[in-house]
């Protein structure tokens, strides 16, 4: 498929009433393992995990060209549509999106980093215009708001209202979906899904999250897992080391996946 066709497919997966789940990847082998699991229809990268695998702290410390190069390897290794987590856009979000589209990416997370709302919405509009100019009008921008992640001791009602206003502004600016990460309650998810409309909200799976089946009922478009997929893999590695050091060995259910 062409990039435009892959983007249209990714958008279709978000718009479908069934919940889209994406277990995030960070390199070629993790991408291939996830893509090969039956039922996987799309991939998403995790910026935190890519940065960590290359020795960088999270928070746009990895050079943008190094991030794009790793994403390019992932795109080339699979046939599924790939969405890239590109943090806040590395100082020039539309240009970063152009680079990502150039290596085959057809969707992206871009953080608002709690910029003033007008500025954050203008960035969303500029990103979507850049995607159209690159020939990918159905580019799936997962416009992220960091309201809950930076809530601190703010009143929860005020936080929810802020997230709602930001998400609606991003949708009005052309984003097809809005990403609201954090440990959200069922009531908060329901409020956001109602405010944005069916299949417009995406969330992150964290310990204690609302069950996937319930999020699907509430009209959530997608649930992703950010850095947690890598943490699960590294936890398994650490447990192997602990078992070996205790005199044990390999578990009996090891798969030959590489």
Secondary structure, DSSP 8 states (H G I E B T S, - for coil): --HHHHHHHHHHHHHSSS-EEE--B-SHHHHHHHHHSTT--EEEB-HHHHHHHTT--TTT-S-HHHHHHHHHHHHHH-SSEEEEE-TT-TT-HHHHHHHHHHTT--EEEEE-TT--HHHHHHHHHHHHHHHHHTT-TT-EEEEE--TTTT-TTS-HHHHHHHHHHHHHHHHHTT-SEEE--S---HHHHHHHHHHH-TT-EEEE--TT---HHHHHHHT--EEE-TTHHHHHHHHHHHHHHHHHHTT----TT-----
